[in-house]
Amino acid sequence: MSGTPFLKMHGLGNDFVILDDRAGTLSLSPRRISTIAHRQLGVGCDQLIVLEKPTEREADVFMRIYNPDGGEAGACGNATRCVASLLMDERKSDHAIVQTISGLLDSQKTGMGANGLPVIAVDMGPARLDWREIPVVRACDTNHMPVGIGPLHDPVGTNMGNPHATFFVDDLDSIPIAELGPQLEHHAFFPERANIGVAQMVGKDRLRLKVWERGAGLTLACGSGACAAGVAAIRRGLSGRTVEVVVEHGTLTIEWMRDGHVMMTGGISLAYKGELPPALAA
């Protein structure tokens, strides 16, 4: 019996197992998703990505995003760039539209990276800034939200298809994100939990970022988190409208355009192709 084909891809270390279910034959329970995503028991990934037939005429594919805990996520910018590159290869095109539960994401190839793979720009849609859109439990100025623990306080709230709280600090390396991240993710202030970003400005229009992702934990990069951090820096007057966001394995360019949409540009990588064995796929 043959296994289920998959791709292992990543955007700056933010890694994904990608399954093609456009034929509608896969059966994915939360337990199966968690097992595939498990780094000791399965393939291991930050998110499991499943390609499905689109429901919108304009879209080329529907991208469903699962966190390692089996829950579904609304957005993932790095996964969008990976999936868009696959579609562009399929369609012999420099353009693709990826549908998610948060909307349509327009993607464009802008060049080639040093690894010989494309650099992809994605329109991540508008940054939603109202307290009800984040969401948080009560009305507040989302540029200075009244929530925090220890050295992390006074965050900026942004919804990029999923909720983000970005905390600015003077010394990123001194913050115990693995300890504080889960406490803030589950804080009562965030009724749908939140992605917790910790950012440090390191130059003009340039910041370093680490993100504790809702349902995934501390990851090497987070595309929607980079967008949220870029928007947060601009709102705070710490940067112009284009921001370089530095993560552990590279840099994403974030532009908050005048129409409110956020453009994210960066490279992608294909780690390997494989097949899930029947025991893991069952």
Contacts in CASP RR format, 6 or more apart in sequence:
PFRMAT RR
TARGET T0000
AUTHOR 0000-0000-0000
METHOD contacts of the structure
MODEL  1
MSGTPFLKMHGLGNDFVILDDRAGTLSLSPRRISTIAHRQLGVGCDQLIV
LEKPTEREADVFMRIYNPDGGEAGACGNATRCVASLLMDERKSDHAIVQT
ISGLLDSQKTGMGANGLPVIAVDMGPARLDWREIPVVRACDTNHMPVGIG
PLHDPVGTNMGNPHATFFVDDLDSIPIAELGPQLEHHAFFPERANIGVAQ
MVGKDRLRLKVWERGAGLTLACGSGACAAGVAAIRRGLSGRTVEVVVEHG
TLTIEWMRDGHVMMTGGISLAYKGELPPALAA
1 278 0 8 1.000
2 275 0 8 1.000
3 275 0 8 1.000
3 276 0 8 1.000
3 277 0 8 1.000
3 278 0 8 1.000
3 281 0 8 1.000
4 19 0 8 1.000
4 26 0 8 1.000
4 275 0 8 1.000
4 276 0 8 1.000
4 281 0 8 1.000
5 19 0 8 1.000
5 20 0 8 1.000
5 273 0 8 1.000
5 274 0 8 1.000
5 275 0 8 1.000
5 276 0 8 1.000
6 17 0 8 1.000
6 18 0 8 1.000
6 19 0 8 1.000
6 43 0 8 1.000
6 273 0 8 1.000
6 274 0 8 1.000
6 275 0 8 1.000
6 276 0 8 1.000
7 17 0 8 1.000
7 18 0 8 1.000
7 86 0 8 1.000
7 270 0 8 1.000
7 272 0 8 1.000
7 273 0 8 1.000
7 274 0 8 1.000
8 15 0 8 1.000
8 16 0 8 1.000
8 17 0 8 1.000
8 18 0 8 1.000
8 43 0 8 1.000
8 45 0 8 1.000
8 270 0 8 1.000
8 271 0 8 1.000
8 272 0 8 1.000
8 273 0 8 1.000
8 274 0 8 1.000
9 15 0 8 1.000
9 16 0 8 1.000
9 18 0 8 1.000
9 82 0 8 1.000
9 268 0 8 1.000
9 269 0 8 1.000
9 270 0 8 1.000
9 271 0 8 1.000
10 16 0 8 1.000
10 78 0 8 1.000
10 82 0 8 1.000
10 220 0 8 1.000
10 268 0 8 1.000
10 269 0 8 1.000
10 271 0 8 1.000
11 78 0 8 1.000
11 81 0 8 1.000
11 82 0 8 1.000
11 221 0 8 1.000
11 266 0 8 1.000
11 267 0 8 1.000
11 268 0 8 1.000
11 269 0 8 1.000
12 78 0 8 1.000
12 220 0 8 1.000
12 221 0 8 1.000
12 247 0 8 1.000
12 248 0 8 1.000
12 249 0 8 1.000
12 250 0 8 1.000
12 251 0 8 1.000
12 252 0 8 1.000
12 266 0 8 1.000
12 267 0 8 1.000
13 78 0 8 1.000
13 219 0 8 1.000
13 220 0 8 1.000
13 221 0 8 1.000
13 247 0 8 1.000
13 248 0 8 1.000
13 249 0 8 1.000
13 269 0 8 1.000
14 46 0 8 1.000
14 76 0 8 1.000
14 78 0 8 1.000
14 79 0 8 1.000
14 219 0 8 1.000
14 220 0 8 1.000
14 221 0 8 1.000
14 222 0 8 1.000
14 223 0 8 1.000
15 44 0 8 1.000
15 45 0 8 1.000
15 46 0 8 1.000
15 220 0 8 1.000
15 271 0 8 1.000
16 45 0 8 1.000
16 46 0 8 1.000
16 47 0 8 1.000
16 48 0 8 1.000
16 49 0 8 1.000
16 76 0 8 1.000
16 78 0 8 1.000
16 79 0 8 1.000
16 82 0 8 1.000
17 36 0 8 1.000
17 37 0 8 1.000
17 43 0 8 1.000
17 44 0 8 1.000
17 45 0 8 1.000
17 48 0 8 1.000
17 49 0 8 1.000
18 49 0 8 1.000
18 50 0 8 1.000
18 51 0 8 1.000
18 79 0 8 1.000
18 82 0 8 1.000
18 83 0 8 1.000
18 86 0 8 1.000
19 26 0 8 1.000
19 48 0 8 1.000
19 49 0 8 1.000
19 50 0 8 1.000
19 51 0 8 1.000
20 51 0 8 1.000
21 28 0 8 1.000
21 50 0 8 1.000
21 51 0 8 1.000
21 52 0 8 1.000
22 51 0 8 1.000
22 52 0 8 1.000
22 53 0 8 1.000
22 61 0 8 1.000
24 52 0 8 1.000
24 53 0 8 1.000
26 50 0 8 1.000
28 48 0 8 1.000
28 50 0 8 1.000
28 66 0 8 1.000
30 69 0 8 1.000
30 70 0 8 1.000
30 71 0 8 1.000
32 281 0 8 1.000
32 282 0 8 1.000
33 48 0 8 1.000
33 66 0 8 1.000
33 68 0 8 1.000
33 70 0 8 1.000
33 71 0 8 1.000
34 68 0 8 1.000
34 69 0 8 1.000
34 70 0 8 1.000
35 41 0 8 1.000
35 42 0 8 1.000
35 280 0 8 1.000
36 42 0 8 1.000
36 43 0 8 1.000
36 44 0 8 1.000
36 45 0 8 1.000
36 48 0 8 1.000
36 276 0 8 1.000
36 280 0 8 1.000
37 43 0 8 1.000
37 44 0 8 1.000
37 45 0 8 1.000
37 46 0 8 1.000
37 47 0 8 1.000
37 48 0 8 1.000
37 66 0 8 1.000
37 67 0 8 1.000
37 68 0 8 1.000
37 70 0 8 1.000
38 44 0 8 1.000
38 68 0 8 1.000
42 280 0 8 1.000
43 276 0 8 1.000
43 280 0 8 1.000
44 68 0 8 1.000
45 68 0 8 1.000
46 68 0 8 1.000
46 213 0 8 1.000
46 216 0 8 1.000
46 219 0 8 1.000
47 65 0 8 1.000
47 66 0 8 1.000
47 67 0 8 1.000
47 68 0 8 1.000
47 73 0 8 1.000
47 76 0 8 1.000
47 79 0 8 1.000
47 216 0 8 1.000
48 65 0 8 1.000
48 66 0 8 1.000
48 68 0 8 1.000
49 63 0 8 1.000
49 64 0 8 1.000
49 65 0 8 1.000
49 66 0 8 1.000
49 76 0 8 1.000
49 79 0 8 1.000
49 82 0 8 1.000
49 83 0 8 1.000
50 63 0 8 1.000
50 64 0 8 1.000
50 66 0 8 1.000
51 61 0 8 1.000
51 62 0 8 1.000
51 63 0 8 1.000
51 64 0 8 1.000
51 83 0 8 1.000
52 61 0 8 1.000
52 62 0 8 1.000
52 63 0 8 1.000
52 64 0 8 1.000
53 61 0 8 1.000
53 62 0 8 1.000
54 60 0 8 1.000
54 61 0 8 1.000
54 62 0 8 1.000
54 99 0 8 1.000
55 62 0 8 1.000
55 99 0 8 1.000
56 99 0 8 1.000
56 104 0 8 1.000
58 97 0 8 1.000
58 104 0 8 1.000
59 97 0 8 1.000
59 98 0 8 1.000
59 99 0 8 1.000
59 104 0 8 1.000
60 87 0 8 1.000
60 91 0 8 1.000
60 96 0 8 1.000
60 97 0 8 1.000
60 98 0 8 1.000
61 83 0 8 1.000
61 87 0 8 1.000
61 96 0 8 1.000
61 98 0 8 1.000
61 99 0 8 1.000
62 98 0 8 1.000
62 99 0 8 1.000
62 100 0 8 1.000
63 79 0 8 1.000
63 80 0 8 1.000
63 83 0 8 1.000
63 98 0 8 1.000
63 99 0 8 1.000
63 100 0 8 1.000
64 72 0 8 1.000
64 100 0 8 1.000
64 101 0 8 1.000
65 72 0 8 1.000
65 73 0 8 1.000
65 74 0 8 1.000
65 75 0 8 1.000
65 76 0 8 1.000
65 79 0 8 1.000
65 100 0 8 1.000
66 72 0 8 1.000
66 73 0 8 1.000
67 73 0 8 1.000
67 213 0 8 1.000
67 214 0 8 1.000
67 215 0 8 1.000
67 216 0 8 1.000
68 215 0 8 1.000
68 216 0 8 1.000
69 215 0 8 1.000
69 216 0 8 1.000
71 215 0 8 1.000
72 101 0 8 1.000
73 162 0 8 1.000
73 214 0 8 1.000
73 215 0 8 1.000
74 100 0 8 1.000
74 101 0 8 1.000
74 102 0 8 1.000
74 161 0 8 1.000
74 162 0 8 1.000
75 100 0 8 1.000
75 102 0 8 1.000
75 124 0 8 1.000
75 160 0 8 1.000
75 161 0 8 1.000
75 162 0 8 1.000
75 224 0 8 1.000
76 223 0 8 1.000
76 224 0 8 1.000
77 105 0 8 1.000
77 122 0 8 1.000
77 124 0 8 1.000
77 223 0 8 1.000
77 224 0 8 1.000
77 227 0 8 1.000
77 264 0 8 1.000
78 221 0 8 1.000
78 222 0 8 1.000
78 223 0 8 1.000
78 268 0 8 1.000
80 98 0 8 1.000
80 100 0 8 1.000
80 105 0 8 1.000
80 107 0 8 1.000
80 122 0 8 1.000
80 124 0 8 1.000
81 107 0 8 1.000
81 120 0 8 1.000
81 122 0 8 1.000
81 264 0 8 1.000
81 266 0 8 1.000
81 267 0 8 1.000
81 268 0 8 1.000
82 268 0 8 1.000
83 96 0 8 1.000
83 98 0 8 1.000
84 96 0 8 1.000
84 98 0 8 1.000
84 105 0 8 1.000
84 107 0 8 1.000
84 120 0 8 1.000
84 122 0 8 1.000
85 109 0 8 1.000
85 117 0 8 1.000
85 118 0 8 1.000
85 120 0 8 1.000
85 268 0 8 1.000
87 93 0 8 1.000
87 96 0 8 1.000
87 98 0 8 1.000
87 107 0 8 1.000
88 94 0 8 1.000
88 95 0 8 1.000
88 96 0 8 1.000
88 107 0 8 1.000
88 109 0 8 1.000
88 118 0 8 1.000
94 108 0 8 1.000
94 109 0 8 1.000
95 106 0 8 1.000
95 107 0 8 1.000
95 108 0 8 1.000
95 109 0 8 1.000
96 107 0 8 1.000
97 104 0 8 1.000
97 105 0 8 1.000
97 106 0 8 1.000
97 107 0 8 1.000
98 104 0 8 1.000
98 105 0 8 1.000
98 107 0 8 1.000
98 122 0 8 1.000
99 105 0 8 1.000
100 161 0 8 1.000
102 161 0 8 1.000
102 162 0 8 1.000
103 125 0 8 1.000
105 122 0 8 1.000
105 123 0 8 1.000
105 124 0 8 1.000
105 125 0 8 1.000
106 122 0 8 1.000
106 123 0 8 1.000
107 120 0 8 1.000
107 121 0 8 1.000
107 122 0 8 1.000
107 123 0 8 1.000
108 120 0 8 1.000
108 121 0 8 1.000
109 118 0 8 1.000
109 119 0 8 1.000
109 120 0 8 1.000
109 121 0 8 1.000
110 118 0 8 1.000
110 119 0 8 1.000
110 120 0 8 1.000
110 121 0 8 1.000
110 265 0 8 1.000
111 118 0 8 1.000
111 119 0 8 1.000
112 118 0 8 1.000
112 119 0 8 1.000
113 119 0 8 1.000
113 267 0 8 1.000
115 269 0 8 1.000
117 267 0 8 1.000
117 268 0 8 1.000
117 269 0 8 1.000
117 270 0 8 1.000
118 267 0 8 1.000
118 268 0 8 1.000
119 265 0 8 1.000
119 266 0 8 1.000
119 267 0 8 1.000
120 265 0 8 1.000
120 266 0 8 1.000
120 267 0 8 1.000
120 268 0 8 1.000
121 263 0 8 1.000
121 264 0 8 1.000
121 265 0 8 1.000
121 266 0 8 1.000
122 263 0 8 1.000
122 264 0 8 1.000
122 265 0 8 1.000
123 261 0 8 1.000
123 262 0 8 1.000
123 263 0 8 1.000
124 160 0 8 1.000
124 224 0 8 1.000
124 227 0 8 1.000
124 261 0 8 1.000
124 262 0 8 1.000
124 263 0 8 1.000
124 264 0 8 1.000
125 160 0 8 1.000
125 260 0 8 1.000
125 261 0 8 1.000
125 262 0 8 1.000
126 259 0 8 1.000
126 260 0 8 1.000
126 261 0 8 1.000
126 262 0 8 1.000
127 158 0 8 1.000
127 159 0 8 1.000
127 160 0 8 1.000
127 227 0 8 1.000
127 228 0 8 1.000
127 231 0 8 1.000
127 256 0 8 1.000
127 260 0 8 1.000
127 261 0 8 1.000
127 262 0 8 1.000
128 134 0 8 1.000
128 158 0 8 1.000
128 159 0 8 1.000
128 160 0 8 1.000
128 161 0 8 1.000
129 142 0 8 1.000
129 143 0 8 1.000
129 157 0 8 1.000
129 158 0 8 1.000
129 159 0 8 1.000
129 231 0 8 1.000
129 235 0 8 1.000
130 142 0 8 1.000
131 138 0 8 1.000
131 139 0 8 1.000
131 140 0 8 1.000
131 142 0 8 1.000
133 159 0 8 1.000
134 142 0 8 1.000
134 157 0 8 1.000
134 158 0 8 1.000
134 159 0 8 1.000
134 163 0 8 1.000
134 190 0 8 1.000
134 194 0 8 1.000
135 159 0 8 1.000
135 163 0 8 1.000
135 190 0 8 1.000
135 191 0 8 1.000
135 192 0 8 1.000
136 142 0 8 1.000
136 145 0 8 1.000
136 147 0 8 1.000
136 157 0 8 1.000
136 189 0 8 1.000
136 190 0 8 1.000
136 191 0 8 1.000
137 188 0 8 1.000
137 189 0 8 1.000
137 190 0 8 1.000
137 191 0 8 1.000
140 146 0 8 1.000
142 156 0 8 1.000
142 157 0 8 1.000
142 158 0 8 1.000
143 156 0 8 1.000
143 157 0 8 1.000
143 235 0 8 1.000
143 236 0 8 1.000
144 154 0 8 1.000
144 156 0 8 1.000
145 154 0 8 1.000
145 155 0 8 1.000
145 156 0 8 1.000
145 157 0 8 1.000
145 165 0 8 1.000
145 189 0 8 1.000
146 189 0 8 1.000
147 153 0 8 1.000
147 155 0 8 1.000
147 165 0 8 1.000
147 184 0 8 1.000
147 187 0 8 1.000
147 189 0 8 1.000
147 190 0 8 1.000
148 154 0 8 1.000
148 155 0 8 1.000
148 167 0 8 1.000
148 184 0 8 1.000
148 187 0 8 1.000
149 180 0 8 1.000
149 183 0 8 1.000
149 184 0 8 1.000
149 187 0 8 1.000
150 180 0 8 1.000
151 169 0 8 1.000
151 174 0 8 1.000
151 175 0 8 1.000
151 180 0 8 1.000
152 167 0 8 1.000
152 169 0 8 1.000
152 175 0 8 1.000
152 180 0 8 1.000
152 184 0 8 1.000
152 196 0 8 1.000
152 198 0 8 1.000
153 167 0 8 1.000
154 167 0 8 1.000
154 168 0 8 1.000
155 165 0 8 1.000
155 166 0 8 1.000
155 167 0 8 1.000
155 197 0 8 1.000
155 232 0 8 1.000
156 165 0 8 1.000
156 166 0 8 1.000
156 168 0 8 1.000
156 228 0 8 1.000
156 231 0 8 1.000
156 232 0 8 1.000
156 235 0 8 1.000
156 236 0 8 1.000
157 163 0 8 1.000
157 164 0 8 1.000
157 165 0 8 1.000
157 166 0 8 1.000
157 228 0 8 1.000
157 232 0 8 1.000
158 164 0 8 1.000
158 166 0 8 1.000
158 227 0 8 1.000
158 228 0 8 1.000
158 231 0 8 1.000
158 232 0 8 1.000
160 224 0 8 1.000
160 225 0 8 1.000
160 227 0 8 1.000
160 228 0 8 1.000
160 231 0 8 1.000
160 262 0 8 1.000
161 224 0 8 1.000
162 195 0 8 1.000
162 214 0 8 1.000
162 224 0 8 1.000
163 190 0 8 1.000
163 192 0 8 1.000
163 193 0 8 1.000
163 194 0 8 1.000
163 195 0 8 1.000
163 214 0 8 1.000
164 194 0 8 1.000
164 195 0 8 1.000
164 196 0 8 1.000
164 197 0 8 1.000
164 224 0 8 1.000
164 225 0 8 1.000
164 228 0 8 1.000
164 229 0 8 1.000
165 184 0 8 1.000
165 190 0 8 1.000
165 194 0 8 1.000
165 195 0 8 1.000
165 196 0 8 1.000
165 197 0 8 1.000
166 197 0 8 1.000
166 198 0 8 1.000
166 199 0 8 1.000
166 225 0 8 1.000
166 228 0 8 1.000
166 229 0 8 1.000
166 230 0 8 1.000
166 232 0 8 1.000
167 196 0 8 1.000
167 197 0 8 1.000
167 198 0 8 1.000
167 199 0 8 1.000
168 199 0 8 1.000
168 200 0 8 1.000
168 201 0 8 1.000
168 232 0 8 1.000
168 233 0 8 1.000
168 236 0 8 1.000
168 238 0 8 1.000
169 175 0 8 1.000
169 198 0 8 1.000
169 199 0 8 1.000
169 200 0 8 1.000
170 200 0 8 1.000
171 200 0 8 1.000
172 198 0 8 1.000
172 199 0 8 1.000
172 200 0 8 1.000
172 208 0 8 1.000
172 209 0 8 1.000
172 210 0 8 1.000
175 198 0 8 1.000
175 210 0 8 1.000
177 196 0 8 1.000
177 198 0 8 1.000
177 210 0 8 1.000
177 212 0 8 1.000
177 218 0 8 1.000
178 212 0 8 1.000
178 218 0 8 1.000
180 196 0 8 1.000
180 212 0 8 1.000
181 196 0 8 1.000
181 212 0 8 1.000
181 217 0 8 1.000
181 218 0 8 1.000
182 212 0 8 1.000
182 217 0 8 1.000
184 190 0 8 1.000
184 194 0 8 1.000
184 196 0 8 1.000
184 212 0 8 1.000
185 193 0 8 1.000
185 194 0 8 1.000
185 195 0 8 1.000
185 196 0 8 1.000
185 212 0 8 1.000
185 214 0 8 1.000
185 215 0 8 1.000
185 217 0 8 1.000
186 193 0 8 1.000
187 194 0 8 1.000
193 214 0 8 1.000
193 215 0 8 1.000
194 214 0 8 1.000
195 211 0 8 1.000
195 212 0 8 1.000
195 213 0 8 1.000
195 214 0 8 1.000
195 222 0 8 1.000
195 224 0 8 1.000
195 225 0 8 1.000
195 228 0 8 1.000
196 211 0 8 1.000
196 212 0 8 1.000
197 209 0 8 1.000
197 210 0 8 1.000
197 211 0 8 1.000
197 212 0 8 1.000
197 222 0 8 1.000
197 225 0 8 1.000
197 228 0 8 1.000
197 229 0 8 1.000
198 209 0 8 1.000
198 210 0 8 1.000
198 211 0 8 1.000
198 212 0 8 1.000
199 207 0 8 1.000
199 208 0 8 1.000
199 209 0 8 1.000
199 229 0 8 1.000
199 232 0 8 1.000
199 233 0 8 1.000
200 207 0 8 1.000
200 208 0 8 1.000
200 209 0 8 1.000
201 207 0 8 1.000
201 233 0 8 1.000
201 238 0 8 1.000
201 239 0 8 1.000
202 208 0 8 1.000
202 246 0 8 1.000
204 239 0 8 1.000
205 239 0 8 1.000
205 240 0 8 1.000
205 242 0 8 1.000
205 243 0 8 1.000
205 244 0 8 1.000
206 239 0 8 1.000
206 243 0 8 1.000
206 244 0 8 1.000
206 246 0 8 1.000
207 229 0 8 1.000
207 230 0 8 1.000
207 233 0 8 1.000
207 238 0 8 1.000
207 239 0 8 1.000
207 243 0 8 1.000
207 244 0 8 1.000
207 245 0 8 1.000
207 246 0 8 1.000
208 245 0 8 1.000
208 246 0 8 1.000
208 247 0 8 1.000
209 222 0 8 1.000
209 225 0 8 1.000
209 226 0 8 1.000
209 229 0 8 1.000
209 245 0 8 1.000
209 246 0 8 1.000
209 247 0 8 1.000
210 218 0 8 1.000
210 247 0 8 1.000
211 218 0 8 1.000
211 219 0 8 1.000
211 221 0 8 1.000
211 222 0 8 1.000
211 225 0 8 1.000
212 218 0 8 1.000
213 219 0 8 1.000
213 222 0 8 1.000
220 247 0 8 1.000
220 248 0 8 1.000
220 249 0 8 1.000
221 247 0 8 1.000
221 248 0 8 1.000
221 249 0 8 1.000
221 250 0 8 1.000
221 252 0 8 1.000
222 247 0 8 1.000
223 252 0 8 1.000
223 264 0 8 1.000
226 245 0 8 1.000
226 247 0 8 1.000
226 252 0 8 1.000
226 254 0 8 1.000
226 264 0 8 1.000
227 254 0 8 1.000
227 262 0 8 1.000
227 264 0 8 1.000
229 243 0 8 1.000
229 245 0 8 1.000
229 254 0 8 1.000
230 239 0 8 1.000
230 243 0 8 1.000
230 245 0 8 1.000
230 254 0 8 1.000
230 256 0 8 1.000
230 262 0 8 1.000
231 254 0 8 1.000
231 256 0 8 1.000
231 262 0 8 1.000
233 239 0 8 1.000
233 240 0 8 1.000
233 243 0 8 1.000
234 240 0 8 1.000
234 241 0 8 1.000
234 243 0 8 1.000
234 256 0 8 1.000
241 255 0 8 1.000
241 256 0 8 1.000
241 257 0 8 1.000
241 258 0 8 1.000
242 253 0 8 1.000
242 254 0 8 1.000
242 255 0 8 1.000
242 256 0 8 1.000
243 253 0 8 1.000
243 254 0 8 1.000
243 255 0 8 1.000
243 256 0 8 1.000
244 251 0 8 1.000
244 252 0 8 1.000
244 253 0 8 1.000
244 254 0 8 1.000
245 251 0 8 1.000
245 252 0 8 1.000
245 253 0 8 1.000
245 254 0 8 1.000
251 266 0 8 1.000
252 264 0 8 1.000
252 265 0 8 1.000
252 266 0 8 1.000
253 263 0 8 1.000
253 264 0 8 1.000
253 265 0 8 1.000
253 266 0 8 1.000
254 262 0 8 1.000
254 263 0 8 1.000
254 264 0 8 1.000
255 262 0 8 1.000
255 263 0 8 1.000
255 265 0 8 1.000
256 262 0 8 1.000
257 263 0 8 1.000
END
